[in-house]
């Protein structure tokens, strides 16, 4: 498994960040055609403490709504 990080500009809106994370998780079956690693995008692997950079508030909102403890 390869750990992935998605980085955005701090000016990205919360809604845009939320929508991007939503697409990544809810459409991962489609993205799997382009990346074998996409199948490993699972909520259980989302651990804020493992990130070397702060999470975007929009990403935090999506993750929290889907049971990821922040």
CHARMM-style PDB file with segment names, atoms N, HN, CA, C and O in Angstrom:
ATOM      1  N   UNK     1       0.844  -1.178   0.000  1.00  0.00      PROA
ATOM      2  CA  UNK     1       0.000   0.000   0.000  1.00  0.00      PROA
ATOM      3  C   UNK     1       0.888   1.239   0.000  1.00  0.00      PROA
ATOM      4  O   UNK     1       1.932   1.277   0.651  1.00  0.00      PROA
ATOM      5  N   UNK     2       0.461   2.224  -0.724  1.00  0.00      PROA
ATOM      6  HN  UNK     2      -0.388   2.193  -1.253  1.00  0.00      PROA
ATOM      7  CA  UNK     2       1.143   3.511  -0.784  1.00  0.00      PROA
ATOM      8  C   UNK     2       0.248   4.537  -0.101  1.00  0.00      PROA
ATOM      9  O   UNK     2      -0.938   4.637  -0.418  1.00  0.00      PROA
ATOM     10  N   UNK     3       0.807   5.299   0.831  1.00  0.00      PROA
ATOM     11  HN  UNK     3       1.770   5.218   1.088  1.00  0.00      PROA
ATOM     12  CA  UNK     3       0.034   6.351   1.483  1.00  0.00      PROA
ATOM     13  C   UNK     3       0.024   7.572   0.569  1.00  0.00      PROA
ATOM     14  O   UNK     3       1.058   7.999   0.056  1.00  0.00      PROA
ATOM     15  N   UNK     4      -1.162   8.114   0.384  1.00  0.00      PROA
ATOM     16  HN  UNK     4      -2.002   7.768   0.801  1.00  0.00      PROA
ATOM     17  CA  UNK     4      -1.334   9.262  -0.511  1.00  0.00      PROA
ATOM     18  C   UNK     4      -1.772  10.482   0.278  1.00  0.00      PROA
ATOM     19  O   UNK     4      -2.465  10.369   1.289  1.00  0.00      PROA
ATOM     20  N   UNK     5      -1.363  11.632  -0.189  1.00  0.00      PROA
ATOM     21  HN  UNK     5      -0.800  11.723  -1.010  1.00  0.00      PROA
ATOM     22  CA  UNK     5      -1.771  12.910   0.397  1.00  0.00      PROA
ATOM     23  C   UNK     5      -2.254  13.794  -0.739  1.00  0.00      PROA
ATOM     24  O   UNK     5      -1.613  13.890  -1.785  1.00  0.00      PROA
ATOM     25  N   UNK     6      -3.380  14.431  -0.522  1.00  0.00      PROA
ATOM     26  HN  UNK     6      -3.901  14.353   0.328  1.00  0.00      PROA
ATOM     27  CA  UNK     6      -3.900  15.396  -1.483  1.00  0.00      PROA
ATOM     28  C   UNK     6      -3.709  16.771  -0.857  1.00  0.00      PROA
ATOM     29  O   UNK     6      -4.201  17.027   0.242  1.00  0.00      PROA
ATOM     30  N   UNK     7      -3.008  17.646  -1.540  1.00  0.00      PROA
ATOM     31  HN  UNK     7      -2.608  17.438  -2.433  1.00  0.00      PROA
ATOM     32  CA  UNK     7      -2.671  18.960  -0.999  1.00  0.00      PROA
ATOM     33  C   UNK     7      -3.430  20.026  -1.773  1.00  0.00      PROA
ATOM     34  O   UNK     7      -3.553  19.962  -2.996  1.00  0.00      PROA
ATOM     35  N   UNK     8      -3.935  21.002  -1.039  1.00  0.00      PROA
ATOM     36  HN  UNK     8      -3.835  21.053  -0.045  1.00  0.00      PROA
ATOM     37  CA  UNK     8      -4.633  22.115  -1.692  1.00  0.00      PROA
ATOM     38  C   UNK     8      -4.069  23.430  -1.185  1.00  0.00      PROA
ATOM     39  O   UNK     8      -3.366  23.482  -0.176  1.00  0.00      PROA
ATOM     40  N   UNK     9      -4.389  24.473  -1.901  1.00  0.00      PROA
ATOM     41  HN  UNK     9      -4.960  24.431  -2.721  1.00  0.00      PROA
ATOM     42  CA  UNK     9      -4.082  25.820  -1.480  1.00  0.00      PROA
ATOM     43  C   UNK     9      -4.996  26.166  -0.301  1.00  0.00      PROA
ATOM     44  O   UNK     9      -6.158  25.760  -0.284  1.00  0.00      PROA
ATOM     45  N   UNK    10      -4.494  26.896   0.663  1.00  0.00      PROA
ATOM     46  HN  UNK    10      -3.550  27.226   0.649  1.00  0.00      PROA
ATOM     47  CA  UNK    10      -5.291  27.279   1.832  1.00  0.00      PROA
ATOM     48  C   UNK    10      -6.513  28.112   1.450  1.00  0.00      PROA
ATOM     49  O   UNK    10      -7.457  28.225   2.232  1.00  0.00      PROA
ATOM     50  N   UNK    11      -6.499  28.692   0.256  1.00  0.00      PROA
ATOM     51  HN  UNK    11      -5.733  28.600  -0.380  1.00  0.00      PROA
ATOM     52  CA  UNK    11      -7.623  29.512  -0.186  1.00  0.00      PROA
ATOM     53  C   UNK    11      -8.779  28.697  -0.765  1.00  0.00      PROA
ATOM     54  O   UNK    11      -9.840  29.251  -1.052  1.00  0.00      PROA
ATOM     55  N   UNK    12      -8.585  27.385  -0.940  1.00  0.00      PROA
ATOM     56  HN  UNK    12      -7.723  26.935  -0.706  1.00  0.00      PROA
ATOM     57  CA  UNK    12      -9.671  26.557  -1.476  1.00  0.00      PROA
ATOM     58  C   UNK    12     -10.872  26.630  -0.525  1.00  0.00      PROA
ATOM     59  O   UNK    12     -10.717  26.552   0.694  1.00  0.00      PROA
ATOM     60  N   UNK    13     -12.039  26.776  -1.088  1.00  0.00      PROA
ATOM     61  HN  UNK    13     -12.164  26.840  -2.078  1.00  0.00      PROA
ATOM     62  CA  UNK    13     -13.233  26.868  -0.254  1.00  0.00      PROA
ATOM     63  C   UNK    13     -13.505  25.536   0.444  1.00  0.00      PROA
ATOM     64  O   UNK    13     -13.134  24.468  -0.044  1.00  0.00      PROA
ATOM     65  N   UNK    14     -14.160  25.630   1.594  1.00  0.00      PROA
ATOM     66  HN  UNK    14     -14.461  26.497   1.990  1.00  0.00      PROA
ATOM     67  CA  UNK    14     -14.528  24.415   2.317  1.00  0.00      PROA
ATOM     68  C   UNK    14     -15.408  23.519   1.454  1.00  0.00      PROA
ATOM     69  O   UNK    14     -15.255  22.298   1.463  1.00  0.00      PROA
ATOM     70  N   UNK    15     -16.325  24.122   0.712  1.00  0.00      PROA
ATOM     71  HN  UNK    15     -16.449  25.114   0.704  1.00  0.00      PROA
ATOM     72  CA  UNK    15     -17.233  23.338  -0.123  1.00  0.00      PROA
ATOM     73  C   UNK    15     -16.487  22.615  -1.242  1.00  0.00      PROA
ATOM     74  O   UNK    15     -16.783  21.457  -1.535  1.00  0.00      PROA
ATOM     75  N   UNK    16     -15.534  23.282  -1.863  1.00  0.00      PROA
ATOM     76  HN  UNK    16     -15.293  24.223  -1.625  1.00  0.00      PROA
ATOM     77  CA  UNK    16     -14.752  22.630  -2.920  1.00  0.00      PROA
ATOM     78  C   UNK    16     -13.957  21.449  -2.356  1.00  0.00      PROA
ATOM     79  O   UNK    16     -13.937  20.372  -2.953  1.00  0.00      PROA
ATOM     80  N   UNK    17     -13.307  21.648  -1.217  1.00  0.00      PROA
ATOM     81  HN  UNK    17     -13.323  22.522  -0.732  1.00  0.00      PROA
ATOM     82  CA  UNK    17     -12.535  20.560  -0.607  1.00  0.00      PROA
ATOM     83  C   UNK    17     -13.458  19.403  -0.237  1.00  0.00      PROA
ATOM     84  O   UNK    17     -13.123  18.241  -0.469  1.00  0.00      PROA
ATOM     85  N   UNK    18     -14.608  19.713   0.331  1.00  0.00      PROA
ATOM     86  HN  UNK    18     -14.880  20.657   0.519  1.00  0.00      PROA
ATOM     87  CA  UNK    18     -15.597  18.689   0.686  1.00  0.00      PROA
ATOM     88  C   UNK    18     -16.004  17.892  -0.551  1.00  0.00      PROA
ATOM     89  O   UNK    18     -16.039  16.662  -0.526  1.00  0.00      PROA
ATOM     90  N   UNK    19     -16.309  18.602  -1.621  1.00  0.00      PROA
ATOM     91  HN  UNK    19     -16.281  19.602  -1.641  1.00  0.00      PROA
ATOM     92  CA  UNK    19     -16.755  17.937  -2.856  1.00  0.00      PROA
ATOM     93  C   UNK    19     -15.666  17.044  -3.457  1.00  0.00      PROA
ATOM     94  O   UNK    19     -15.962  15.960  -3.960  1.00  0.00      PROA
ATOM     95  N   UNK    20     -14.427  17.488  -3.406  1.00  0.00      PROA
ATOM     96  HN  UNK    20     -14.187  18.369  -2.997  1.00  0.00      PROA
ATOM     97  CA  UNK    20     -13.327  16.689  -3.948  1.00  0.00      PROA
ATOM     98  C   UNK    20     -13.169  15.397  -3.148  1.00  0.00      PROA
ATOM     99  O   UNK    20     -13.040  14.318  -3.725  1.00  0.00      PROA
ATOM    100  N   UNK    21     -13.180  15.510  -1.823  1.00  0.00      PROA
ATOM    101  HN  UNK    21     -13.285  16.388  -1.354  1.00  0.00      PROA
ATOM    102  CA  UNK    21     -13.051  14.312  -0.984  1.00  0.00      PROA
ATOM    103  C   UNK    21     -14.243  13.381  -1.216  1.00  0.00      PROA
ATOM    104  O   UNK    21     -14.080  12.162  -1.281  1.00  0.00      PROA
ATOM    105  N   UNK    22     -15.417  13.947  -1.338  1.00  0.00      PROA
ATOM    106  HN  UNK    22     -15.550  14.936  -1.285  1.00  0.00      PROA
ATOM    107  CA  UNK    22     -16.619  13.151  -1.600  1.00  0.00      PROA
ATOM    108  C   UNK    22     -16.469  12.358  -2.898  1.00  0.00      PROA
ATOM    109  O   UNK    22     -16.761  11.163  -2.937  1.00  0.00      PROA
ATOM    110  N   UNK    23     -16.024  13.013  -3.938  1.00  0.00      PROA
ATOM    111  HN  UNK    23     -15.787  13.984  -3.906  1.00  0.00      PROA
ATOM    112  CA  UNK    23     -15.837  12.339  -5.230  1.00  0.00      PROA
ATOM    113  C   UNK    23     -14.798  11.223  -5.108  1.00  0.00      PROA
ATOM    114  O   UNK    23     -14.992  10.131  -5.643  1.00  0.00      PROA
ATOM    115  N   UNK    24     -13.709  11.494  -4.414  1.00  0.00      PROA
ATOM    116  HN  UNK    24     -13.552  12.381  -3.980  1.00  0.00      PROA
ATOM    117  CA  UNK    24     -12.660  10.485  -4.259  1.00  0.00      PROA
ATOM    118  C   UNK    24     -13.221   9.217  -3.624  1.00  0.00      PROA
ATOM    119  O   UNK    24     -12.937   8.112  -4.088  1.00  0.00      PROA
ATOM    120  N   UNK    25     -14.007   9.369  -2.576  1.00  0.00      PROA
ATOM    121  HN  UNK    25     -14.237  10.266  -2.199  1.00  0.00      PROA
ATOM    122  CA  UNK    25     -14.512   8.191  -1.872  1.00  0.00      PROA
ATOM    123  C   UNK    25     -15.755   7.584  -2.511  1.00  0.00      PROA
ATOM    124  O   UNK    25     -15.897   6.362  -2.538  1.00  0.00      PROA
ATOM    125  N   UNK    26     -16.639   8.403  -3.015  1.00  0.00      PROA
ATOM    126  HN  UNK    26     -16.523   9.396  -2.993  1.00  0.00      PROA
ATOM    127  CA  UNK    26     -17.891   7.874  -3.534  1.00  0.00      PROA
ATOM    128  C   UNK    26     -17.794   7.406  -4.980  1.00  0.00      PROA
ATOM    129  O   UNK    26     -18.661   6.669  -5.451  1.00  0.00      PROA
ATOM    130  N   UNK    27     -16.769   7.816  -5.677  1.00  0.00      PROA
ATOM    131  HN  UNK    27     -16.065   8.415  -5.295  1.00  0.00      PROA
ATOM    132  CA  UNK    27     -16.588   7.404  -7.078  1.00  0.00      PROA
ATOM    133  C   UNK    27     -15.316   6.581  -7.255  1.00  0.00      PROA
ATOM    134  O   UNK    27     -14.798   6.468  -8.365  1.00  0.00      PROA
ATOM    135  N   UNK    28     -14.811   6.005  -6.162  1.00  0.00      PROA
ATOM    136  HN  UNK    28     -15.232   6.097  -5.259  1.00  0.00      PROA
ATOM    137  CA  UNK    28     -13.525   5.307  -6.267  1.00  0.00      PROA
ATOM    138  C   UNK    28     -13.572   4.101  -7.192  1.00  0.00      PROA
ATOM    139  O   UNK    28     -12.540   3.704  -7.732  1.00  0.00      PROA
ATOM    140  N   UNK    29     -14.734   3.515  -7.384  1.00  0.00      PROA
ATOM    141  HN  UNK    29     -15.572   3.837  -6.944  1.00  0.00      PROA
ATOM    142  CA  UNK    29     -14.805   2.379  -8.310  1.00  0.00      PROA
ATOM    143  C   UNK    29     -14.469   2.830  -9.725  1.00  0.00      PROA
ATOM    144  O   UNK    29     -13.887   2.067 -10.496  1.00  0.00      PROA
ATOM    145  N   UNK    30     -14.822   4.043 -10.067  1.00  0.00      PROA
ATOM    146  HN  UNK    30     -15.294   4.663  -9.441  1.00  0.00      PROA
ATOM    147  CA  UNK    30     -14.475   4.585 -11.391  1.00  0.00      PROA
ATOM    148  C   UNK    30     -12.999   4.940 -11.465  1.00  0.00      PROA
ATOM    149  O   UNK    30     -12.351   4.707 -12.486  1.00  0.00      PROA
ATOM    150  N   UNK    31     -12.460   5.509 -10.375  1.00  0.00      PROA
ATOM    151  HN  UNK    31     -12.986   5.698  -9.546  1.00  0.00      PROA
ATOM    152  CA  UNK    31     -11.055   5.924 -10.408  1.00  0.00      PROA
ATOM    153  C   UNK    31     -10.133   4.715 -10.391  1.00  0.00      PROA
ATOM    154  O   UNK    31      -8.969   4.827 -10.774  1.00  0.00      PROA
ATOM    155  N   UNK    32     -10.618   3.585  -9.964  1.00  0.00      PROA
ATOM    156  HN  UNK    32     -11.564   3.494  -9.653  1.00  0.00      PROA
ATOM    157  CA  UNK    32      -9.811   2.377  -9.922  1.00  0.00      PROA
ATOM    158  C   UNK    32      -9.316   1.943 -11.278  1.00  0.00      PROA
ATOM    159  O   UNK    32      -8.323   1.222 -11.377  1.00  0.00      PROA
ATOM    160  N   UNK    33      -9.991   2.368 -12.319  1.00  0.00      PROA
ATOM    161  HN  UNK    33     -10.798   2.953 -12.239  1.00  0.00      PROA
ATOM    162  CA  UNK    33      -9.526   2.036 -13.665  1.00  0.00      PROA
ATOM    163  C   UNK    33      -8.185   2.698 -13.958  1.00  0.00      PROA
ATOM    164  O   UNK    33      -7.376   2.167 -14.717  1.00  0.00      PROA
ATOM    165  N   UNK    34      -7.958   3.843 -13.361  1.00  0.00      PROA
ATOM    166  HN  UNK    34      -8.616   4.275 -12.744  1.00  0.00      PROA
ATOM    167  CA  UNK    34      -6.726   4.567 -13.625  1.00  0.00      PROA
ATOM    168  C   UNK    34      -5.651   4.336 -12.576  1.00  0.00      PROA
ATOM    169  O   UNK    34      -4.472   4.585 -12.827  1.00  0.00      PROA
ATOM    170  N   UNK    35      -6.048   3.864 -11.412  1.00  0.00      PROA
ATOM    171  HN  UNK    35      -7.005   3.661 -11.208  1.00  0.00      PROA
ATOM    172  CA  UNK    35      -5.086   3.655 -10.339  1.00  0.00      PROA
ATOM    173  C   UNK    35      -5.447   2.411  -9.545  1.00  0.00      PROA
ATOM    174  O   UNK    35      -6.527   2.328  -8.960  1.00  0.00      PROA
ATOM    175  N   UNK    36      -4.546   1.457  -9.529  1.00  0.00      PROA
ATOM    176  HN  UNK    36      -3.669   1.525 -10.004  1.00  0.00      PROA
ATOM    177  CA  UNK    36      -4.782   0.250  -8.729  1.00  0.00      PROA
ATOM    178  C   UNK    36      -4.842   0.594  -7.256  1.00  0.00      PROA
ATOM    179  O   UNK    36      -5.468  -0.122  -6.475  1.00  0.00      PROA
ATOM    180  N   UNK    37      -4.207   1.667  -6.874  1.00  0.00      PROA
ATOM    181  HN  UNK    37      -3.698   2.249  -7.509  1.00  0.00      PROA
ATOM    182  CA  UNK    37      -4.161   2.064  -5.473  1.00  0.00      PROA
ATOM    183  C   UNK    37      -5.497   2.638  -4.987  1.00  0.00      PROA
ATOM    184  O   UNK    37      -5.732   2.698  -3.780  1.00  0.00      PROA
ATOM    185  N   UNK    38      -6.367   3.057  -5.897  1.00  0.00      PROA
ATOM    186  HN  UNK    38      -6.176   3.009  -6.877  1.00  0.00      PROA
ATOM    187  CA  UNK    38      -7.652   3.655  -5.512  1.00  0.00      PROA
ATOM    188  C   UNK    38      -8.495   2.704  -4.668  1.00  0.00      PROA
ATOM    189  O   UNK    38      -9.282   3.155  -3.835  1.00  0.00      PROA
ATOM    190  N   UNK    39      -8.344   1.417  -4.867  1.00  0.00      PROA
ATOM    191  HN  UNK    39      -7.705   1.051  -5.544  1.00  0.00      PROA
ATOM    192  CA  UNK    39      -9.137   0.451  -4.089  1.00  0.00      PROA
ATOM    193  C   UNK    39      -8.794   0.525  -2.596  1.00  0.00      PROA
ATOM    194  O   UNK    39      -9.569   0.061  -1.760  1.00  0.00      PROA
ATOM    195  N   UNK    40      -7.643   1.104  -2.261  1.00  0.00      PROA
ATOM    196  HN  UNK    40      -7.014   1.481  -2.940  1.00  0.00      PROA
ATOM    197  CA  UNK    40      -7.244   1.226  -0.861  1.00  0.00      PROA
ATOM    198  C   UNK    40      -7.751   2.505  -0.196  1.00  0.00      PROA
ATOM    199  O   UNK    40      -7.489   2.728   0.985  1.00  0.00      PROA
ATOM    200  N   UNK    41      -8.470   3.341  -0.934  1.00  0.00      PROA
ATOM    201  HN  UNK    41      -8.683   3.160  -1.894  1.00  0.00      PROA
ATOM    202  CA  UNK    41      -9.039   4.546  -0.336  1.00  0.00      PROA
ATOM    203  C   UNK    41     -10.221   4.117   0.523  1.00  0.00      PROA
ATOM    204  O   UNK    41     -11.332   3.949   0.020  1.00  0.00      PROA
ATOM    205  N   UNK    42      -9.983   3.943   1.803  1.00  0.00      PROA
ATOM    206  HN  UNK    42      -9.081   4.079   2.211  1.00  0.00      PROA
ATOM    207  CA  UNK    42     -11.017   3.497   2.722  1.00  0.00      PROA
ATOM    208  C   UNK    42     -11.047   4.423   3.933  1.00  0.00      PROA
ATOM    209  O   UNK    42     -10.027   4.982   4.335  1.00  0.00      PROA
ATOM    210  N   UNK    43     -12.232   4.570   4.497  1.00  0.00      PROA
ATOM    211  HN  UNK    43     -13.060   4.116   4.170  1.00  0.00      PROA
ATOM    212  CA  UNK    43     -12.379   5.429   5.667  1.00  0.00      PROA
ATOM    213  C   UNK    43     -11.485   4.963   6.808  1.00  0.00      PROA
ATOM    214  O   UNK    43     -10.946   5.786   7.547  1.00  0.00      PROA
ATOM    215  N   UNK    44     -11.324   3.655   6.958  1.00  0.00      PROA
ATOM    216  HN  UNK    44     -11.763   2.987   6.358  1.00  0.00      PROA
ATOM    217  CA  UNK    44     -10.519   3.149   8.072  1.00  0.00      PROA
ATOM    218  C   UNK    44      -9.052   3.578   7.972  1.00  0.00      PROA
ATOM    219  O   UNK    44      -8.336   3.568   8.973  1.00  0.00      PROA
ATOM    220  N   UNK    45      -8.608   3.947   6.791  1.00  0.00      PROA
ATOM    221  HN  UNK    45      -9.189   3.955   5.978  1.00  0.00      PROA
ATOM    222  CA  UNK    45      -7.228   4.387   6.605  1.00  0.00      PROA
ATOM    223  C   UNK    45      -7.042   5.885   6.812  1.00  0.00      PROA
ATOM    224  O   UNK    45      -5.922   6.388   6.727  1.00  0.00      PROA
ATOM    225  N   UNK    46      -8.125   6.596   7.083  1.00  0.00      PROA
ATOM    226  HN  UNK    46      -9.035   6.187   7.153  1.00  0.00      PROA
ATOM    227  CA  UNK    46      -8.059   8.049   7.227  1.00  0.00      PROA
ATOM    228  C   UNK    46      -7.816   8.395   8.696  1.00  0.00      PROA
ATOM    229  O   UNK    46      -8.738   8.363   9.511  1.00  0.00      PROA
ATOM    230  N   UNK    47      -6.583   8.722   9.019  1.00  0.00      PROA
ATOM    231  HN  UNK    47      -5.834   8.749   8.356  1.00  0.00      PROA
ATOM    232  CA  UNK    47      -6.194   9.048  10.384  1.00  0.00      PROA
ATOM    233  C   UNK    47      -5.492  10.395  10.366  1.00  0.00      PROA
ATOM    234  O   UNK    47      -4.369  10.525   9.879  1.00  0.00      PROA
ATOM    235  N   UNK    48      -6.167  11.375  10.899  1.00  0.00      PROA
ATOM    236  HN  UNK    48      -7.079  11.269  11.295  1.00  0.00      PROA
ATOM    237  CA  UNK    48      -5.645  12.741  10.856  1.00  0.00      PROA
ATOM    238  C   UNK    48      -4.250  12.843  11.470  1.00  0.00      PROA
ATOM    239  O   UNK    48      -3.412  13.597  10.977  1.00  0.00      PROA
ATOM    240  N   UNK    49      -3.998  12.102  12.526  1.00  0.00      PROA
ATOM    241  HN  UNK    49      -4.679  11.489  12.927  1.00  0.00      PROA
ATOM    242  CA  UNK    49      -2.701  12.174  13.207  1.00  0.00      PROA
ATOM    243  C   UNK    49      -1.552  11.660  12.348  1.00  0.00      PROA
ATOM    244  O   UNK    49      -0.393  11.947  12.648  1.00  0.00      PROA
ATOM    245  N   UNK    50      -1.840  10.910  11.290  1.00  0.00      PROA
ATOM    246  HN  UNK    50      -2.782  10.676  11.047  1.00  0.00      PROA
ATOM    247  CA  UNK    50      -0.788  10.389  10.415  1.00  0.00      PROA
ATOM    248  C   UNK    50      -0.337  11.420   9.378  1.00  0.00      PROA
ATOM    249  O   UNK    50       0.686  11.236   8.719  1.00  0.00      PROA
ATOM    250  N   UNK    51      -1.087  12.484   9.240  1.00  0.00      PROA
ATOM    251  HN  UNK    51      -1.918  12.634   9.776  1.00  0.00      PROA
ATOM    252  CA  UNK    51      -0.778  13.480   8.211  1.00  0.00      PROA
ATOM    253  C   UNK    51       0.285  14.469   8.692  1.00  0.00      PROA
ATOM    254  O   UNK    51       0.190  14.987   9.804  1.00  0.00      PROA
ATOM    255  N   UNK    52       1.279  14.728   7.872  1.00  0.00      PROA
ATOM    256  HN  UNK    52       1.356  14.307   6.968  1.00  0.00      PROA
ATOM    257  CA  UNK    52       2.296  15.710   8.256  1.00  0.00      PROA
ATOM    258  C   UNK    52       1.827  17.158   8.076  1.00  0.00      PROA
ATOM    259  O   UNK    52       2.517  18.092   8.485  1.00  0.00      PROA
ATOM    260  N   UNK    53       0.666  17.337   7.469  1.00  0.00      PROA
ATOM    261  HN  UNK    53       0.105  16.578   7.137  1.00  0.00      PROA
ATOM    262  CA  UNK    53       0.113  18.681   7.260  1.00  0.00      PROA
ATOM    263  C   UNK    53      -1.322  18.706   7.783  1.00  0.00      PROA
ATOM    264  O   UNK    53      -1.956  17.656   7.882  1.00  0.00      PROA
ATOM    265  N   UNK    54      -1.843  19.884   8.119  1.00  0.00      PROA
ATOM    266  HN  UNK    54      -1.327  20.737   8.038  1.00  0.00      PROA
ATOM    267  CA  UNK    54      -3.223  19.971   8.627  1.00  0.00      PROA
ATOM    268  C   UNK    54      -4.240  19.604   7.552  1.00  0.00      PROA
ATOM    269  O   UNK    54      -4.026  19.840   6.363  1.00  0.00      PROA
ATOM    270  N   UNK    55      -5.318  19.038   7.984  1.00  0.00      PROA
ATOM    271  HN  UNK    55      -5.492  18.846   8.950  1.00  0.00      PROA
ATOM    272  CA  UNK    55      -6.411  18.700   7.062  1.00  0.00      PROA
ATOM    273  C   UNK    55      -7.234  19.946   6.790  1.00  0.00      PROA
ATOM    274  O   UNK    55      -7.397  20.802   7.659  1.00  0.00      PROA
ATOM    275  N   UNK    56      -7.743  20.035   5.584  1.00  0.00      PROA
ATOM    276  HN  UNK    56      -7.610  19.339   4.878  1.00  0.00      PROA
ATOM    277  CA  UNK    56      -8.613  21.150   5.193  1.00  0.00      PROA
ATOM    278  C   UNK    56      -9.950  20.990   5.926  1.00  0.00      PROA
ATOM    279  O   UNK    56     -10.437  19.869   6.072  1.00  0.00      PROA
ATOM    280  N   UNK    57     -10.547  22.090   6.388  1.00  0.00      PROA
ATOM    281  HN  UNK    57     -10.151  23.000   6.270  1.00  0.00      PROA
ATOM    282  CA  UNK    57     -11.837  22.014   7.075  1.00  0.00      PROA
ATOM    283  C   UNK    57     -12.923  21.291   6.258  1.00  0.00      PROA
ATOM    284  O   UNK    57     -13.763  20.596   6.829  1.00  0.00      PROA
ATOM    285  N   UNK    58     -12.907  21.451   4.948  1.00  0.00      PROA
ATOM    286  HN  UNK    58     -12.225  22.015   4.485  1.00  0.00      PROA
ATOM    287  CA  UNK    58     -13.889  20.753   4.109  1.00  0.00      PROA
ATOM    288  C   UNK    58     -13.697  19.250   4.136  1.00  0.00      PROA
ATOM    289  O   UNK    58     -14.670  18.495   4.143  1.00  0.00      PROA
ATOM    290  N   UNK    59     -12.448  18.811   4.150  1.00  0.00      PROA
ATOM    291  HN  UNK    59     -11.657  19.424   4.144  1.00  0.00      PROA
ATOM    292  CA  UNK    59     -12.148  17.376   4.246  1.00  0.00      PROA
ATOM    293  C   UNK    59     -12.541  16.847   5.619  1.00  0.00      PROA
ATOM    294  O   UNK    59     -13.090  15.751   5.733  1.00  0.00      PROA
ATOM    295  N   UNK    60     -12.261  17.618   6.649  1.00  0.00      PROA
ATOM    296  HN  UNK    60     -11.814  18.508   6.556  1.00  0.00      PROA
ATOM    297  CA  UNK    60     -12.640  17.213   8.009  1.00  0.00      PROA
ATOM    298  C   UNK    60     -14.149  17.035   8.105  1.00  0.00      PROA
ATOM    299  O   UNK    60     -14.626  16.070   8.702  1.00  0.00      PROA
ATOM    300  N   UNK    61     -14.896  17.956   7.523  1.00  0.00      PROA
ATOM    301  HN  UNK    61     -14.509  18.740   7.038  1.00  0.00      PROA
ATOM    302  CA  UNK    61     -16.364  17.863   7.565  1.00  0.00      PROA
ATOM    303  C   UNK    61     -16.833  16.565   6.926  1.00  0.00      PROA
ATOM    304  O   UNK    61     -17.662  15.860   7.502  1.00  0.00      PROA
ATOM    305  N   UNK    62     -16.316  16.236   5.748  1.00  0.00      PROA
ATOM    306  HN  UNK    62     -15.643  16.808   5.280  1.00  0.00      PROA
ATOM    307  CA  UNK    62     -16.730  15.004   5.070  1.00  0.00      PROA
ATOM    308  C   UNK    62     -16.363  13.783   5.903  1.00  0.00      PROA
ATOM    309  O   UNK    62     -17.187  12.891   6.110  1.00  0.00      PROA
ATOM    310  N   UNK    63     -15.136  13.750   6.373  1.00  0.00      PROA
ATOM    311  HN  UNK    63     -14.468  14.474   6.205  1.00  0.00      PROA
ATOM    312  CA  UNK    63     -14.684  12.587   7.144  1.00  0.00      PROA
ATOM    313  C   UNK    63     -15.501  12.405   8.420  1.00  0.00      PROA
ATOM    314  O   UNK    63     -15.886  11.287   8.762  1.00  0.00      PROA
ATOM    315  N   UNK    64     -15.763  13.504   9.119  1.00  0.00      PROA
ATOM    316  HN  UNK    64     -15.449  14.412   8.841  1.00  0.00      PROA
ATOM    317  CA  UNK    64     -16.547  13.437  10.345  1.00  0.00      PROA
ATOM    318  C   UNK    64     -17.951  12.895  10.061  1.00  0.00      PROA
ATOM    319  O   UNK    64     -18.467  12.068  10.812  1.00  0.00      PROA
ATOM    320  N   UNK    65     -18.555  13.363   8.988  1.00  0.00      PROA
ATOM    321  HN  UNK    65     -18.136  14.035   8.378  1.00  0.00      PROA
ATOM    322  CA  UNK    65     -19.889  12.880   8.612  1.00  0.00      PROA
ATOM    323  C   UNK    65     -19.908  11.381   8.315  1.00  0.00      PROA
ATOM    324  O   UNK    65     -20.954  10.736   8.389  1.00  0.00      PROA
ATOM    325  N   UNK    66     -18.729  10.832   7.976  1.00  0.00      PROA
ATOM    326  HN  UNK    66     -17.879  11.355   7.916  1.00  0.00      PROA
ATOM    327  CA  UNK    66     -18.648   9.421   7.615  1.00  0.00      PROA
ATOM    328  C   UNK    66     -17.927   8.577   8.658  1.00  0.00      PROA
ATOM    329  O   UNK    66     -17.392   7.509   8.361  1.00  0.00      PROA
ATOM    330  N   UNK    67     -17.929   9.087   9.887  1.00  0.00      PROA
ATOM    331  HN  UNK    67     -18.364   9.955  10.127  1.00  0.00      PROA
ATOM    332  CA  UNK    67     -17.484   8.293  11.031  1.00  0.00      PROA
ATOM    333  C   UNK    67     -16.010   8.305  11.353  1.00  0.00      PROA
ATOM    334  O   UNK    67     -15.566   7.558  12.226  1.00  0.00      PROA
ATOM    335  N   UNK    68     -15.238   9.134  10.670  1.00  0.00      PROA
ATOM    336  HN  UNK    68     -15.599   9.740   9.961  1.00  0.00      PROA
ATOM    337  CA  UNK    68     -13.808   9.211  10.982  1.00  0.00      PROA
ATOM    338  C   UNK    68     -13.648  10.114  12.206  1.00  0.00      PROA
ATOM    339  O   UNK    68     -14.123  11.250  12.217  1.00  0.00      PROA
ATOM    340  N   UNK    69     -12.985   9.604  13.216  1.00  0.00      PROA
ATOM    341  HN  UNK    69     -12.599   8.682  13.206  1.00  0.00      PROA
ATOM    342  CA  UNK    69     -12.767  10.387  14.436  1.00  0.00      PROA
ATOM    343  C   UNK    69     -11.664  11.390  14.219  1.00  0.00      PROA
ATOM    344  O   UNK    69     -10.577  11.048  13.754  1.00  0.00      PROA
ATOM    345  N   UNK    70     -11.950  12.627  14.559  1.00  0.00      PROA
ATOM    346  HN  UNK    70     -12.833  12.905  14.937  1.00  0.00      PROA
ATOM    347  CA  UNK    70     -10.974  13.709  14.373  1.00  0.00      PROA
ATOM    348  C   UNK    70     -10.367  14.090  15.700  1.00  0.00      PROA
ATOM    349  OT1 UNK    70      -9.522  14.983  15.758  1.00  0.00      PROA
TER     350      UNK     70
END
